[in-house]
């Protein structure tokens, strides 16, 4: 059992959790993830680690409620326990001095992106941060990112704050010398940014969390086509070269259980187990 | 006039099974087990050979004639104790061991009729004990020595039990959230109820073994770090990685590895969805590629999840299937269709990225290959298309690589298995390994045998040092 030490609502339906996890905290590096299970009937939910505090013996995750399992997690309070927590999983992000690193975080993934941006900053890179969200009200981790970025840009789909959309990145890539790009966010965002950077041949790292079950290479549900070869995001990734990833296939595979996920949610909202 | 000796029956007492028409749609256990009368009748067929040839066919050296004799005398409690001297997982072995190629091969009765049904007898007494108030095993005084066991599968649990019985402190590190390894994630409920795996794992805990779940060694701790805390280590991480065919279209939706399919169904109980949160999708026409036990298990699960037609697509013929005859029979009774001498070439998808058909080619058998089985050769021009909406790839598993990748100086083969001698000793002092991680994919009982051998070697080492 793992205790929720702290819970903070970031925006509606998105919460930050600090979980008591001494052993995991001691081993976590930016870019890695955990798999958790809320209770005995629970799904295994993969979540990218947002921070690890070795002294306080906690790890931080951010969870955006989309289906039954994530809603159930969202309903837990401080002091509650989750049943299972496995990690750290996946290969850590490659953190070293590249020069100027452009770190782009879309939606809730701005939170784990901060973990990497901070590490790049501490390694002596110049960090240009970009946070994107649907609207001004969906932006998270802006203040945290400001502290670890040499400059920070904000973009929203509807233009309520900062740039309207990510189109401005084209300009930025044209004018500035960028040595490495990190993108974490919805698949469509990672795909778009990878297309933006392709003409400049800027190394572009995307962080993929497809559907997965065990998270340690056993099921192959998370297989992605990278440069024509099948890779498992859980053990070969989660970071991959964005110019090599078959995003169309990834998007199709992410929808594999959509009807079941909808059913589970309806069932849950109708009163759960006894409905 | 002396009474004539009753003639020993040549035929084994049959075990009742759930009606195929019913069981093909439920996950309840297929084989129902013997009754008290049946178990005694079967035990009475045993000739009690002085040389006990059956024992040499048992990888964990159970004293088979002795426990059968106790059954004959209705001493079920003593019979199970006798088994447990050597085997800590009897209810499991009684169900999933391939006795027909092990102990029963050597059975003298087998020369004149059916060999004694050793597994069914073992199963009966193990189940009998579970229903009683099982005896709490005596815990010997601690030796002060500690052993880390990596992986709570058949090899690890056996090594853990044997070493705990000697008074060593044992911690089992398991990456999944439940102990059992392939017993919990791979073998389906209708062949091995999970309640039984849980009960046998509990028994091992009661021997004093500490089970630490959600602990992926290689990530949470390295083998090197464990060596700082423990006197010895046993690695039994198994062969848990799925093999794919590497043919076009294999990543389309609706195509699973057998591992994914079985993990969802068994470990995550997707058959109870939405009561259980993990979903599974099974369409109307399912193809399972492969011819082993895992393929059979996948096919029979798919049927139970509502598929209209389930086909086993296997590139060789029935004779070459690496599977228990009993399982082929069960699958046939349930209505699984077999497409022998057939191999997929590519998967054809629809506009949404889902598989809708499989292009296959017919095969013929050539000369025997390295496995001793005749090599399948494609018959050019025999291509045809099979409509499918779900495919399960069950062509084998490869070793879990994380320990090998994160342990310097650990010697491995080019197939990724850990190199160990016959006692499980690896290239690193104090580190032992056994089961599928050393041999590649094999059986539950051979992994248990390896766990037992390594436990013996560890015991010797700990005595000396």
Interface residues (C-beta under 8 A of the other chain):
Chain A: X23 X24 X27 X37 X41 X42 X43 X44 X68 X69 X83 X84 X85 X86 X87 X88 X89 X213 X214 X216 X217 X218 X219 X220 X221 X223 X224 X225 X230 X235 X248 X249 X252 X253 X255 X256 X257 X259 X260 X261 X263 X264 X267 X268 X273
Chain B: X175 X176 X177 X185 X213 X214 X215 X216 X219 X220 X221 X240 X241 X242 X244 X246 X250 X251 X252 X253 X254 X256 X257 X259 X260 X263 X264 X268 X269 X272 X273 X274 X275 X276 X277 X278 X279 X280 X281 X352 X353 X354 X400 X401 X402
